[in-house]
Amino acid sequence: MPNHAKRAHAILSASGASRWLACPPSARLEEDFPDKQTVYTLEGTLAHEIAECSLHCNPTLRAKGDGWNQWHEKMTKLAQTNPDNFNEIKDSLIPYTGLIEAKVIAARIKDKSAALILEKTFDLTRWAPESFGSVDVLIISNGTLEVIDLKYGKGVQVSAKNNSQMRMYALGALAAYEGLYDIQAVRTTICQPRISSEPSSEELTVQELLEWGENTVKPAAQLAWDGKGEYKAGSHCRWCKAGPICKVRAEGNLALGKMGSKSPNLLSIDEIGEVLKKGKQLAEWVKTVEEWVFTEIKDNRLKVPGWKVVEGRSNRKITDLEAVCEVLDEENYASDEVYETKLKGITALEKVMGKSTFEALLGRFVIKPPGAPTLAPSEDPREEWR
């Protein structure tokens, strides 16, 4: 039973193919940068585990047997250890699990020997040194091999068209099964249920896929493995661990401020179009730089000239809501003065009662917890965070 959280990642991983194909030396550049877990990656890992259990437990896809109880037990454990968001995630995956079920049923109607493979890792060393990739779902039927991938994120919509990761997965699956099945076409499909109910797909002939592997992947993979090639900034930088402090990416973004123009004071229409085109990429870069600096200062005590981590803003909180309500009742405050559908906030109560009366009667129930650390310029009057 695979462990999604502990999946290994190759230097030339299929999931990072869009990056190292576009910018080969980035593969070695980011080697010394640690992988970082975020609430989003943890949520994605949990979603994949729930999805996998759901597919294994689906009687249409899997007959009951020794493994069936094992997957039910894992699903039960996931529910117990994630009580806050398990049901929400499971419900959000219905379009994905429903898609797989529908595709398998359709495949078996046309081809009784249709094969369903779940969570399979494929060797990709034929195209990239020490490379491999893990596929969520693979369906082989009627001469077609289809790779299906779950994307749980909802920040960026991902298309299967010209998708390097999906094509790498397809290459690995083709190499593993071309001797067992008469595969004539390849389809890659991405399901992103929290963004769209419609999956995205790309269809290629086996020849087209293999030519892409030989002519595009192989040369770039060798450059990447050797740490050679040309650095190139682009949308792929978003996922590069070295991206926040990469000079080439910085130069590309900062070039926006060096535009020439016929008018010394106004942007040309072409320049305006370029700003709109690159502006989002610039904003993303600045955000990643800020996040990197914040982490390095807070966790590693890095000294960055002009910046420090300070205590952020926080809001006062009432510690004992029931006790506050009792005091207000004892002091005969009218309900419509101090209650909305629930007790009014601290600032609103101060307006009703007056700050001094509020402090005298309710001050003992109010705390102001430390604010979360936040990045600020050196001239910020707040003390440095410790």
Salt bridges, closest charged atoms under 4 A:
GLU30 OE2 - ARG19 NH2 2.46
GLU31 OE2 - ARG28 NH1 3.07
ASP35 OD1 - LYS241 NZ 2.99
GLU43 OE1 - ARG194 NH2 3.24
GLU52 OE1 - HIS4 NE2 2.74
GLU119 OE2 - HIS4 NE2 3.76
GLU119 OE1 - ARG7 NH2 2.35
ASP136 OD1 - ARG7 NH2 3.78
ASP136 OD2 - HIS48 NE2 3.36
GLU146 OE2 - LYS103 NZ 2.99
GLU146 OE1 - ARG187 NH1 3.06
ASP149 OD2 - LYS151 NZ 2.96
GLU178 OE2 - ARG126 NH1 3.57
GLU202 OE2 - ARG167 NH2 2.87
GLU203 OE2 - ARG187 NE 3.07
GLU214 OE1 - LYS218 NZ 3.30
GLU274 OE2 - LYS278 NZ 3.06
GLU284 OE2 - ARG238 NH1 2.66
ASP299 OD1 - LYS298 NZ 2.85
GLU350 OE2 - ARG316 NH1 2.68
ASP380 OD1 - ARG382 NE 2.88
GLU384 OE2 - LYS303 NZ 3.80
